[in-house]
Amino acid sequence: MTGLIEIYSRPEAIDGFLALMLQQPDSYRERMLSERITELVEYIEHVNAVIWAQQERGRL
C-alpha cells in the first residue's frame, strides 16, 4: 500500500494521470474504468491522510 501512495505522490505521475482523466471517455467501458480509477485515487488519498495523522500522533 505504501508503494502505491509513493507512486501517486510523484508530481510527474500526477500530471500524467490528470491529463488522462481530463480526456472525455468515448465508451461505457472507459467511463467505468475512469470512475474506478478515480475511486482508487480517492482511497489512496484517504489512506495517505490516515497515515500522516497516525505519524503526527506518534502511533506509527
Backbone bond lengths (Angstrom), bond angles and torsions (degrees), N, CA, C in turn:
res aa  C-N    CA-C-N  psi(-1)  N-CA   C-N-CA  omega(-1)  CA-C   N-CA-C  phi
1 M - - - 1.444 - - 1.522 111.02 -
2 T 1.319 117.12 -42.10 1.460 120.36 179.12 1.520 110.58 -61.17
3 G 1.333 116.57 -36.03 1.462 120.33 178.03 1.518 111.74 -61.00
4 L 1.343 116.83 -41.20 1.461 120.22 177.76 1.517 111.28 -63.87
5 I 1.315 116.23 -41.48 1.460 120.02 179.22 1.520 109.93 -62.55
6 E 1.332 117.15 -41.67 1.463 120.51 179.22 1.522 110.96 -64.29
7 I 1.320 117.31 -40.31 1.466 120.47 179.57 1.522 110.29 -62.33
8 Y 1.332 117.31 -47.38 1.454 120.50 -177.38 1.521 112.88 -77.57
9 S 1.313 118.00 -6.38 1.456 121.26 177.12 1.524 111.83 -89.08
10 R 1.304 117.84 -10.37 1.464 120.85 -179.78 1.524 109.71 -75.46
11 P 1.323 117.60 127.83 1.472 120.72 -176.58 1.524 113.98 -56.31
12 E 1.326 118.57 -41.35 1.465 119.28 -177.89 1.524 111.11 -68.62
13 A 1.314 117.57 -33.31 1.465 120.54 176.88 1.520 110.06 -68.09
14 I 1.318 116.61 -39.98 1.462 120.68 179.31 1.521 110.05 -65.97
15 D 1.334 117.84 -43.82 1.463 121.08 179.06 1.523 111.20 -60.37
16 G 1.323 116.75 -46.03 1.460 120.59 178.96 1.510 111.94 -64.00
17 F 1.320 116.29 -41.00 1.456 120.49 179.96 1.524 110.81 -65.46
18 L 1.341 117.31 -43.23 1.460 120.28 179.28 1.523 111.35 -63.87
19 A 1.320 117.55 -39.90 1.461 120.64 177.52 1.521 110.39 -61.35
20 L 1.312 116.45 -41.27 1.462 120.96 178.00 1.523 110.88 -65.47
21 M 1.328 116.59 -42.73 1.462 120.38 -177.65 1.529 112.35 -69.27
22 L 1.326 118.75 -25.60 1.458 121.33 -179.60 1.524 112.69 -76.87
23 Q 1.321 117.34 -14.48 1.455 120.54 176.38 1.524 108.90 -72.26
24 Q 1.320 116.01 141.42 1.456 120.12 179.19 1.528 110.10 -75.95
25 P 1.341 117.80 130.95 1.465 119.98 178.70 1.527 110.58 -69.80
26 D 1.329 115.81 143.66 1.459 121.22 -177.41 1.520 113.17 -95.05
27 S 1.288 118.15 -20.27 1.454 119.65 -175.22 1.521 110.74 -140.99
28 Y 1.314 114.58 168.90 1.462 120.96 178.36 1.518 110.31 -58.71
29 R 1.324 116.26 -43.90 1.469 120.00 -178.95 1.528 111.04 -60.93
30 E 1.318 117.31 -42.76 1.462 120.60 178.92 1.527 111.23 -65.82
31 R 1.338 117.24 -38.04 1.470 119.87 177.02 1.521 110.63 -64.06
32 M 1.327 116.53 -43.25 1.464 120.39 179.41 1.527 110.53 -63.78
33 L 1.320 116.77 -42.74 1.460 121.23 178.41 1.526 110.31 -62.61
34 S 1.321 116.25 -43.06 1.462 120.74 178.86 1.527 111.03 -61.53
35 E 1.326 117.21 -42.90 1.464 120.82 178.91 1.525 111.41 -64.49
36 R 1.324 117.07 -41.10 1.465 120.46 179.98 1.524 111.24 -66.43
37 I 1.325 116.70 -39.43 1.465 120.32 178.19 1.527 109.56 -65.92
38 T 1.332 116.64 -41.60 1.461 120.46 177.92 1.523 110.55 -60.20
39 E 1.333 116.96 -43.76 1.464 120.84 177.94 1.525 111.18 -62.60
40 L 1.332 116.83 -39.90 1.460 120.69 178.67 1.524 110.85 -63.07
41 V 1.320 116.82 -44.53 1.467 120.49 179.85 1.524 110.25 -64.10
42 E 1.335 117.29 -41.34 1.465 120.03 177.41 1.525 110.70 -62.07
43 Y 1.327 116.76 -40.34 1.463 120.78 178.39 1.530 110.70 -63.75
44 I 1.329 116.32 -43.93 1.466 120.47 179.80 1.526 110.10 -63.29
45 E 1.331 116.87 -40.83 1.463 119.73 177.47 1.525 110.85 -62.25
46 H 1.331 117.05 -39.60 1.466 121.01 177.92 1.524 110.71 -63.88
47 V 1.334 116.37 -46.96 1.466 120.49 179.52 1.521 109.98 -60.94
48 N 1.318 116.72 -42.07 1.459 121.21 178.46 1.530 110.41 -60.29
49 A 1.328 117.32 -43.36 1.466 120.97 178.99 1.526 111.07 -64.00
50 V 1.326 117.00 -40.25 1.465 120.84 178.79 1.522 110.40 -64.91
51 I 1.329 116.85 -43.16 1.468 120.60 179.21 1.523 110.21 -61.66
52 W 1.336 117.60 -44.91 1.465 120.72 178.83 1.522 110.95 -61.39
53 A 1.338 116.69 -41.89 1.467 120.15 179.40 1.526 110.61 -63.36
54 Q 1.333 116.40 -41.27 1.461 120.18 178.95 1.528 110.76 -65.29
55 Q 1.322 116.58 -39.27 1.464 120.12 178.85 1.524 110.83 -65.77
56 E 1.327 117.09 -39.97 1.463 120.47 179.15 1.527 111.14 -63.66
57 R 1.314 116.47 -32.91 1.467 120.86 179.36 1.524 111.86 -83.76
58 G 1.321 116.44 -6.04 1.459 120.99 179.30 1.512 113.78 76.53
59 R 1.324 117.04 25.85 1.460 120.90 -178.04 1.522 113.29 -97.66
60 L 1.313 117.30 -3.00 1.472 119.70 177.41 1.502 109.96 -113.97
